[in-house]
Amino acid sequence: MPRPIEARIDLAALRHNYLLAQRRARVGNPAAQAWAVIKANAYGHGLLRAAGALADLADGFALLDLADAVSLREAGIRQPMLLLEGFFEPADLEICAQYRLTVVVHRLEQLLMLGRAVLPAALPIYLKLNTGMNRLGLSDDELPAAWREIERASTIGPVTLMSHFAEADGTERERCIDWQLQRFARMIEGCAAAAGLPVSLANSAAILRYARTAGAWVRPGIMLYGGSPFADESAAQLGLAPVMTLRSRIIAVQHVEAGERVGYGGTFVARQPTRVGIVACGYADGYPRHAGTGTPILVAGERTQTLGRVSMDMLACDLSELPTVGVDAPVVLWGEGMPADEVAAAAGTISYELFCALARRVPLVVV
């Protein structure tokens, strides 16, 4: 019998969440289209699996790796594809043209590479502007030189303007995006050639909270997988459905007296007699090791909490209030009935990390 742990991937939930992103974007712009962001192996859900589930819905797919884009094309995916970090060397460009990819350009050197390339077709580009995230993107000072390169390069096709919000998930609402929108507008005003070009700004948080940011294209990421981008609003409140449910079972029960410790380092000390359930899931499965006592967990459909330090292959939970629950009881670590956002918050992280960290050794069950 295999070890009793699995991750259930609900493709109907993925489709539901994508359609929700589309609908919310079109509140702000009825013509808005949505890139399904499937980078990082579709946030741990499976690149080909996610793309296949959305193949008849998605306006396009956004990802990072050139090899992943090629694999999707060869699997029959025909929608536009956007490489979010663009290309890294001149040799990439011929492949991008061959497979009809759109590339993000975020530095002048990339434009110079494009200008020198000999390609069978011009490449559509997303010109990324740095409006305050200070991660990728061209500055005010670099824009004039960038436009000169764009205007003289026959290898550059249609241009879309792009930026990325740093604080769209913040609690101060409009202020969180206004300062970047203002910078974006100033940058465009300072460059006549940029006027009237299509725009892509909105991530999951902006799609859900700021309809006015929906340009020609939006870029839903975490919301596709049923995670909330907000600390003050749950996925369920936003109408999102969990796509990944990590499930296991109780494999042992210990009876611990007051004063006894549980787990490595003895970080949990029982204050009273305690029933402790041992779950077949640990950090080698992708559960966060830094999730301490009190992290929520669902056992036999009832909420309880973890106890002590997470081990490589096991963790402990409190069964004191669940006297009829014993060995073989079902456990949900996150997903259906136990929001990943709650688990992540208790562990001092975000649901993105939980999903992406799912270990390869965990069997997948696809619905």
C-alpha positions as CSV (number, residue, x, y, z in Angstrom):
1,M,0.0,0.0,0.0
2,P,1.4,3.4,-0.9
3,R,2.1,6.1,1.7
4,P,-1.3,7.8,2.4
5,I,-0.6,11.2,1.0
6,E,-1.7,12.8,-2.3
7,A,-2.4,16.2,-3.8
8,R,-5.7,16.5,-5.6
9,I,-5.8,18.9,-8.6
10,D,-9.2,20.1,-9.5
11,L,-9.2,21.4,-13.1
12,A,-12.8,22.5,-12.9
13,A,-11.8,24.9,-10.2
14,L,-8.9,26.2,-12.3
15,R,-11.3,26.9,-15.2
16,H,-13.7,28.6,-12.8
17,N,-11.0,30.9,-11.4
18,Y,-9.8,31.8,-14.9
19,L,-13.3,32.7,-16.0
20,L,-13.7,34.8,-12.8
21,A,-10.5,36.7,-13.7
22,Q,-11.8,37.3,-17.2
23,R,-15.1,38.6,-15.9
24,R,-13.6,40.9,-13.4
25,A,-11.1,42.4,-15.9
26,R,-14.0,43.1,-18.3
27,V,-15.7,45.2,-15.7
28,G,-13.0,47.7,-16.3
29,N,-12.5,47.1,-20.0
30,P,-15.0,45.0,-21.9
31,A,-12.3,44.2,-24.5
32,A,-9.7,43.0,-21.9
33,Q,-7.9,39.8,-22.5
34,A,-6.3,37.6,-19.8
35,W,-2.9,35.9,-19.8
36,A,-3.1,32.8,-17.7
37,V,0.1,32.9,-15.8
38,I,1.5,29.4,-15.6
39,K,5.1,30.1,-14.6
40,A,6.8,27.9,-12.0
41,N,5.2,24.7,-13.3
42,A,1.8,26.5,-13.1
43,Y,2.5,27.4,-9.4
44,G,3.2,23.7,-8.7
45,H,0.0,22.5,-10.4
46,G,1.6,21.1,-13.6
47,L,2.4,23.2,-16.7
48,L,1.0,20.9,-19.3
49,R,-1.9,20.0,-17.1
50,A,-2.9,23.6,-16.4
51,A,-2.5,24.7,-20.0
52,G,-4.5,21.7,-21.3
53,A,-7.3,22.5,-18.9
54,L,-7.4,26.1,-20.1
55,A,-6.7,25.5,-23.7
56,D,-10.3,26.3,-24.9
57,L,-10.7,29.3,-22.5
58,A,-7.4,31.2,-22.1
59,D,-6.7,34.2,-24.3
60,G,-3.0,33.5,-23.9
61,F,-0.4,31.9,-21.5
62,A,2.4,33.8,-19.6
63,L,5.4,31.9,-18.4
64,L,9.2,32.2,-17.9
65,D,11.1,29.5,-19.5
66,L,11.7,29.3,-23.3
67,A,11.8,25.5,-23.1
68,D,8.4,25.4,-21.4
69,A,6.9,27.6,-24.1
70,V,8.4,25.3,-26.8
71,S,6.9,22.2,-25.0
72,L,3.5,23.8,-24.9
73,R,3.6,24.6,-28.6
74,E,4.7,21.1,-29.4
75,A,1.8,19.8,-27.3
76,G,-0.6,21.7,-29.5
77,I,-1.2,24.9,-27.5
78,R,-1.9,27.6,-30.1
79,Q,-2.7,30.7,-28.1
80,P,-0.3,33.6,-27.7
81,M,2.5,33.0,-25.2
82,L,4.3,35.7,-23.3
83,L,7.8,35.2,-21.9
84,L,7.7,37.3,-18.7
85,E,11.5,37.8,-18.4
86,G,12.0,37.9,-22.1
87,F,15.1,36.3,-23.7
88,F,18.6,36.1,-22.3
89,E,20.9,35.7,-25.3
90,P,20.7,36.3,-29.1
91,A,20.4,32.5,-29.8
92,D,17.0,32.6,-28.0
93,L,15.5,34.9,-30.6
94,E,15.3,32.6,-33.6
95,I,13.4,30.0,-31.3
96,C,11.1,32.8,-30.1
97,A,10.2,33.7,-33.7
98,Q,9.9,30.0,-34.8
99,Y,7.4,29.3,-32.0
100,R,5.5,32.6,-32.4
101,L,6.3,33.9,-28.9
102,T,5.8,37.4,-27.4
103,V,8.8,38.6,-25.4
104,V,9.0,41.1,-22.5
105,V,11.8,43.6,-23.1
106,H,12.9,45.2,-19.8
107,R,16.5,46.5,-20.6
108,L,18.2,48.3,-23.5
109,E,20.5,45.4,-24.2
110,Q,17.6,43.2,-25.2
111,L,16.5,45.8,-27.8
112,L,20.0,45.9,-29.2
113,M,20.1,42.1,-29.5
114,L,16.7,42.3,-31.3
115,G,18.0,45.0,-33.6
116,R,21.0,42.9,-34.7
117,A,19.0,39.7,-35.1
118,V,18.1,38.1,-38.4
119,L,14.7,36.5,-37.9
120,P,12.0,34.9,-40.1
121,A,9.3,37.1,-38.6
122,A,9.2,40.2,-36.4
123,L,8.6,39.5,-32.7
124,P,5.8,41.2,-30.7
125,I,7.2,42.8,-27.6
126,Y,6.0,43.9,-24.2
127,L,8.0,46.9,-23.2
128,K,8.3,46.9,-19.5
129,L,8.5,50.2,-17.6
130,N,9.9,50.5,-14.1
131,T,7.2,52.5,-12.2
132,G,8.5,51.8,-8.7
133,M,8.8,48.0,-8.2
134,N,12.5,48.5,-9.0
135,R,12.9,44.9,-10.1
136,L,12.7,44.9,-13.9
137,G,11.9,47.6,-16.4
138,L,13.2,50.7,-18.2
139,S,13.6,54.0,-16.4
140,D,12.5,57.5,-17.7
141,D,16.1,58.2,-18.8
142,E,16.3,55.0,-20.9
143,L,13.0,55.4,-22.7
144,P,14.2,57.8,-25.5
145,A,17.0,55.4,-26.5
146,A,14.6,52.5,-26.3
147,W,12.2,54.1,-28.7
148,R,15.0,54.9,-31.1
149,E,15.9,51.2,-31.2
150,I,12.3,50.1,-31.6
151,E,11.7,52.5,-34.5
152,R,14.7,51.3,-36.5
153,A,14.5,47.5,-35.8
154,S,12.6,45.6,-38.4
155,T,12.6,42.6,-36.1
156,I,10.3,44.3,-33.6
157,G,6.6,43.8,-34.2
158,P,3.6,45.2,-32.3
159,V,4.5,46.9,-28.9
160,T,2.5,46.7,-25.7
161,L,3.4,48.7,-22.7
162,M,3.7,46.9,-19.4
163,S,4.5,47.5,-15.7
164,H,3.9,45.6,-12.5
165,F,2.2,46.8,-9.3
166,A,4.3,46.5,-6.1
167,E,1.5,47.2,-3.6
168,A,-1.9,46.3,-5.2
169,D,-2.5,43.9,-2.3
170,G,-2.0,46.7,0.3
171,T,-4.7,47.8,2.7
172,E,-4.6,51.5,1.8
173,R,-6.6,50.8,-1.3
174,E,-6.4,53.4,-4.0
175,R,-3.1,54.9,-2.7
176,C,-1.5,51.5,-3.3
177,I,-1.7,51.8,-7.0
178,D,-2.2,55.5,-7.7
179,W,1.5,56.4,-7.3
180,Q,2.5,53.8,-9.9
181,L,-0.3,54.7,-12.3
182,Q,0.9,58.4,-12.1
183,R,4.5,57.4,-12.9
184,F,3.3,55.2,-15.8
185,A,1.3,58.1,-17.2
186,R,4.2,60.5,-16.9
187,M,6.5,58.1,-18.6
188,I,4.1,57.7,-21.6
189,E,3.5,61.5,-21.8
190,G,7.2,62.0,-22.1
191,C,7.3,59.8,-25.2
192,A,4.9,60.7,-28.0
193,A,5.5,57.3,-29.7
194,A,4.0,55.5,-26.7
195,A,0.6,57.3,-26.9
196,G,-2.2,55.0,-27.8
197,L,-0.3,51.7,-27.4
198,P,-2.1,48.8,-25.6
199,V,-1.2,48.4,-22.0
200,S,-0.9,45.5,-19.6
201,L,-0.7,46.3,-15.8
202,A,-3.1,44.3,-13.7
203,N,-2.0,41.3,-11.6
204,S,-4.4,39.2,-9.5
205,A,-4.8,41.9,-6.8
206,A,-5.5,44.7,-9.3
207,I,-7.9,42.5,-11.3
208,L,-9.9,41.8,-8.1
209,R,-9.8,45.2,-6.5
210,Y,-9.1,47.9,-9.1
211,A,-11.2,47.5,-12.3
212,R,-9.8,50.7,-13.8
213,T,-6.4,49.1,-14.2
214,A,-7.6,46.6,-16.8
215,G,-5.9,47.5,-20.0
216,A,-5.7,45.4,-23.1
217,W,-4.3,42.4,-21.2
218,V,-4.4,41.4,-17.5
219,R,-2.1,38.8,-15.9
220,P,-3.9,36.7,-13.3
221,G,-1.6,34.5,-11.3
222,I,-2.3,33.3,-7.8
223,M,-6.0,33.8,-8.2
224,L,-6.1,31.1,-10.9
225,Y,-5.0,28.5,-8.3
226,G,-7.5,29.6,-5.7
227,G,-5.3,31.7,-3.5
228,S,-6.2,35.2,-2.3
229,P,-3.7,38.0,-3.0
230,F,-5.0,39.9,0.1
231,A,-4.3,39.4,3.8
232,D,-7.7,40.9,4.7
233,E,-10.0,39.0,2.2
234,S,-10.2,35.3,1.8
235,A,-10.3,33.4,-1.4
236,A,-13.8,32.2,-0.7
237,Q,-15.0,35.8,-0.2
238,L,-13.5,36.6,-3.6
239,G,-15.4,33.7,-5.2
240,L,-12.3,31.7,-5.9
241,A,-12.2,27.9,-5.6
242,P,-9.1,25.9,-4.4
243,V,-7.4,23.9,-7.1
244,M,-4.9,22.0,-5.0
245,T,-5.9,20.0,-2.0
246,L,-3.0,18.3,-0.1
247,R,-4.5,15.2,1.8
248,S,-3.1,12.6,4.1
249,R,-4.1,10.4,7.0
250,I,-3.4,9.9,10.7
251,I,-0.9,7.0,10.9
252,A,-0.5,6.9,14.7
253,V,-1.9,8.3,17.9
254,Q,0.1,9.1,21.1
255,H,-1.2,9.9,24.5
256,V,0.9,12.6,26.1
257,E,0.8,13.5,29.8
258,A,1.1,17.1,31.1
259,G,4.7,18.2,31.0
260,E,5.7,15.9,28.2
261,R,7.2,17.2,24.9
262,V,6.3,16.5,21.3
263,G,8.7,16.4,18.3
264,Y,12.3,17.5,17.6
265,G,13.6,20.0,20.0
266,G,10.6,19.5,22.3
267,T,9.1,22.9,21.2
268,F,5.6,21.8,22.2
269,V,5.1,21.0,25.9
270,A,1.7,19.6,26.9
271,R,-0.1,21.6,29.6
272,Q,-2.6,18.8,30.1
273,P,-3.1,15.2,29.0
274,T,-3.2,15.4,25.2
275,R,-4.1,13.1,22.3
276,V,-1.6,13.6,19.6
277,G,-2.2,12.5,16.0
278,I,0.7,11.8,13.7
279,V,0.1,12.7,10.1
280,A,2.0,11.3,7.1
281,C,3.2,14.6,5.8
282,G,6.4,16.6,6.4
283,Y,8.7,19.2,4.9
284,A,10.0,16.7,2.3
285,D,6.5,16.6,0.9
286,G,6.4,20.4,0.7
287,Y,4.8,21.3,4.0
288,P,6.5,24.3,5.5
289,R,9.0,23.3,8.2
290,H,8.6,26.7,9.9
291,A,4.9,26.1,10.5
292,G,4.8,26.0,14.3
293,T,2.3,24.9,16.9
294,G,-1.1,26.3,16.1
295,T,-1.1,26.0,12.3
296,P,-4.6,25.0,11.3
297,I,-5.3,21.6,10.0
298,L,-8.5,19.6,9.1
299,V,-8.9,16.1,10.6
300,A,-12.0,14.1,9.8
301,G,-13.6,17.3,8.7
302,E,-12.9,19.1,12.0
303,R,-10.5,22.0,12.4
304,T,-7.7,21.5,14.9
305,Q,-4.0,22.6,15.1
306,T,-0.5,21.2,14.6
307,L,1.8,20.6,17.5
308,G,5.5,21.1,17.7
309,R,8.1,21.1,14.9
310,V,7.4,19.6,11.5
311,S,9.6,16.6,10.7
312,M,10.8,15.5,7.3
313,D,8.0,12.9,6.8
314,M,5.6,13.6,9.6
315,L,3.9,16.2,11.7
316,A,1.8,16.1,14.8
317,C,-1.7,17.5,15.5
318,D,-4.0,17.9,18.5
319,L,-6.8,15.3,18.7
320,S,-7.8,16.2,22.3
321,E,-11.2,17.6,21.2
322,L,-11.7,14.7,18.7
323,P,-12.0,11.7,20.9
324,T,-13.4,9.4,18.2
325,V,-10.8,10.2,15.7
326,G,-7.9,7.7,15.3
327,V,-5.6,6.0,12.9
328,D,-6.6,6.2,9.3
329,A,-8.7,9.4,9.8
330,P,-8.5,11.7,6.7
331,V,-6.5,14.9,7.0
332,V,-6.5,18.0,4.8
333,L,-3.3,20.0,5.1
334,W,-4.6,22.7,2.7
335,G,-7.2,23.1,0.0
336,E,-10.8,22.0,0.2
337,G,-12.1,22.9,3.7
338,M,-8.7,24.3,4.8
339,P,-7.7,27.4,2.9
340,A,-4.1,27.5,1.9
341,D,-3.9,31.2,2.7
342,E,-4.7,30.4,6.4
343,V,-2.0,27.7,6.6
344,A,0.5,30.0,4.9
345,A,-0.3,32.9,7.2
346,A,0.2,30.7,10.2
347,A,3.5,29.6,8.8
348,G,4.7,33.1,8.1
349,T,4.6,32.7,4.3
350,I,2.1,32.9,1.4
351,S,0.1,30.4,-0.5
352,Y,2.3,30.8,-3.6
353,E,5.1,29.2,-1.7
354,L,3.0,26.3,-0.5
355,F,1.9,25.4,-4.0
356,C,5.3,25.8,-5.6
357,A,7.0,23.8,-2.9
358,L,4.9,20.7,-3.4
359,A,7.4,17.8,-3.6
360,R,7.6,15.5,-6.6
361,R,7.3,12.5,-4.3
362,V,3.7,13.5,-3.6
363,P,1.3,11.5,-5.9
364,L,-1.1,13.7,-7.9
365,V,-4.8,12.9,-8.4
366,V,-6.3,14.9,-11.2
367,V,-10.0,15.7,-11.2
